[in-house]
Amino acid sequence: MNALARRAAELLGVPVAEARPMAGGDLSPCLRLRLADGRDVVAKSGPAPREEARMLAAIAASGAPAPAVLAADEIVLVLECLPATGAGRQAEADLGRVVARLHATEGARYGWHAHYAFGSVAIENGWGDDWPAFWRERRLLCHAGHLPAPLFRRVERLADDLTNRLPERPRAALLHGDLWGGNVLYAGERVSGLIDPACYHGHAEVDLAMLSLFGRPGPAFHAAYGAADPGAAERAPIYKLWPALVHRRLFGAGYDGMVEGVLEAAGV
């Protein structure tokens, strides 16, 4: 039994009968554990397990589904094992309702109670009142020194123009923060849980842009979520740029094409 499973067993006070690696886990090792009492649970590490627990609790408090936190310390997060049997025909509409419910929770300012990370890439979440400044400083210019100079100059040009491109004070919605298809669990016609969050409060269009970075939600999602605000299509590449830059830093120059593509879509 590895150290992650042993620590989970210690926190729960129940022996582990079986431990199996789960799919994914590129940034945080994740195990499915069968406990001696017959329960299945999920144990994972991460940049800050206690903070992830706080994020999952915030998602659940919004009315959106999330796994219950069973235990957490500075090493491991232990979660209930949610059903994940795949998406039925009506699941996309349910995702629209779930994300709308999440975004209905509003904060007073932009940011989060603590900084976070995607692997080695820091996520700066210091509170702010000016949304373009938040996105410029904490999501774009923070990559200075980590990108080839010609690429970063294009990022910088876009960052310098954000006051003309982003609303100054959009509603500070609760964001999942890493809302791609792999972080949504389905059980038939419903979403059973949103997982692996990187929550903060910000413009709701950030999550919507992320959903369309590696896929494209269909009409049923949009009908259930609600109509887009004017200018959303023009803002989407700006919001896609941050996850593209994170992928470039984590996984290398193979993501240059993605970064360049969203910059071109943003007109930079």
Residue pairs with C-beta under 8 A, 6 or more apart in sequence:
1 9
1 16
1 19
2 19
2 31
4 29
4 31
4 43
4 44
4 45
4 75
4 76
5 16
5 19
5 31
5 33
5 43
6 16
7 43
7 73
7 75
7 76
8 16
8 31
8 33
8 41
8 43
8 71
8 76
8 78
9 15
9 16
9 33
9 35
11 71
11 72
11 73
11 76
11 78
12 35
12 41
12 70
12 71
12 78
14 35
14 36
14 37
14 39
15 35
15 36
16 33
16 34
16 35
16 36
17 34
17 35
17 36
18 33
18 34
19 31
19 32
19 33
19 34
19 43
20 31
20 32
20 33
21 29
21 30
21 31
21 32
22 30
22 31
22 32
22 42
24 30
24 182
25 44
26 119
27 46
27 118
27 119
27 250
28 44
28 45
28 46
28 47
28 196
29 44
29 45
30 42
30 43
30 44
30 45
31 42
31 43
31 44
32 40
32 41
32 42
32 81
33 40
33 41
33 42
33 43
34 40
35 41
39 81
40 81
41 70
41 78
41 79
41 80
41 81
42 67
42 78
42 79
42 80
42 81
43 76
43 77
43 78
43 79
44 76
44 77
44 79
45 75
45 76
45 77
46 52
46 77
47 116
47 117
47 118
47 119
48 74
48 114
48 116
48 117
49 72
49 73
49 74
49 75
49 76
49 77
50 72
50 73
50 74
50 77
51 113
51 114
51 116
52 72
52 77
52 196
52 197
53 69
53 72
53 77
54 113
55 177
55 197
55 198
55 199
56 66
56 67
56 69
56 79
56 197
57 66
57 69
58 105
58 174
58 199
59 65
59 66
59 102
59 174
59 176
59 194
59 197
59 199
60 66
60 68
61 105
62 101
62 102
62 104
62 105
62 174
63 101
63 102
63 104
64 98
64 99
64 101
64 102
64 191
64 194
65 82
65 98
65 190
65 191
65 192
65 193
65 194
66 193
66 194
66 195
66 197
67 79
67 80
67 81
67 82
67 193
67 195
68 79
68 80
69 77
69 78
69 79
70 78
70 79
70 80
71 77
71 78
72 78
82 185
82 187
82 192
82 193
82 195
83 185
83 187
83 192
84 185
84 186
84 187
84 192
84 193
85 186
85 187
85 188
86 186
86 187
86 188
87 186
87 188
88 186
88 188
88 189
89 189
90 189
90 190
90 220
91 186
91 188
91 189
91 190
91 191
92 217
92 218
92 220
92 221
92 224
93 220
93 221
93 223
93 224
94 189
94 190
94 191
94 224
95 184
95 191
95 217
95 221
95 224
96 217
96 220
96 221
96 222
96 223
96 224
96 225
96 226
97 224
97 225
98 191
98 194
99 176
99 179
99 207
99 208
99 211
99 225
100 224
100 225
100 226
102 173
102 174
102 175
102 176
102 194
102 207
103 173
103 174
103 175
103 204
103 207
104 173
105 173
105 174
106 171
106 172
106 173
106 174
106 201
107 172
107 173
107 174
107 201
108 172
109 127
109 128
109 129
109 172
109 201
110 127
110 128
110 129
110 131
110 134
110 172
110 200
110 201
110 202
111 125
111 126
111 127
111 128
111 134
111 138
111 200
111 201
111 202
112 125
112 199
112 200
112 201
113 125
114 125
115 122
115 123
115 124
115 125
115 126
116 122
116 123
116 125
116 177
116 198
117 123
118 178
118 198
118 246
118 250
119 250
120 249
120 250
121 246
121 249
121 250
122 142
123 138
123 177
123 198
123 200
124 137
124 138
124 142
125 138
125 200
126 138
128 134
128 138
129 169
130 168
130 169
131 166
131 167
131 168
131 169
131 170
131 202
131 203
132 162
132 163
132 165
132 166
132 167
132 168
133 162
134 202
135 162
135 166
135 202
135 238
135 239
135 242
136 159
136 160
136 162
139 242
140 155
140 156
140 158
140 159
140 162
140 241
140 242
140 245
141 155
141 156
141 159
143 152
143 155
143 245
143 249
144 152
144 156
146 249
147 155
147 245
147 248
147 249
151 256
151 259
151 260
154 263
154 268
155 241
155 245
155 263
155 268
157 268
158 165
158 238
158 241
158 263
158 266
158 268
162 238
165 234
165 235
165 238
166 203
166 235
166 238
167 203
170 202
170 203
170 204
170 205
171 203
171 204
172 201
172 202
173 201
173 202
173 203
173 204
173 207
174 199
174 201
175 199
175 200
175 201
175 202
175 204
175 206
175 207
176 183
176 194
176 197
176 198
176 199
176 207
177 197
177 198
177 199
177 200
177 206
177 207
178 196
178 197
178 198
178 210
178 243
179 194
179 207
179 210
179 211
180 210
180 211
180 213
180 214
180 215
180 243
181 211
181 214
181 215
182 196
183 194
183 195
183 196
183 197
184 191
184 193
184 194
184 195
185 191
185 192
185 193
185 194
185 195
186 192
203 235
203 239
205 228
205 229
205 232
205 235
205 236
205 239
206 239
206 242
208 217
208 225
208 228
208 232
208 236
208 239
209 235
209 236
209 237
209 239
209 240
210 239
210 240
210 243
211 217
211 221
212 236
212 240
213 240
213 243
213 244
222 228
236 265
237 262
237 263
237 265
237 266
238 266
240 262
240 265
241 259
241 262
241 263
241 266
244 255
244 258
244 259
244 261
244 262
245 259
247 255
247 258
248 255
248 256
248 258
248 259
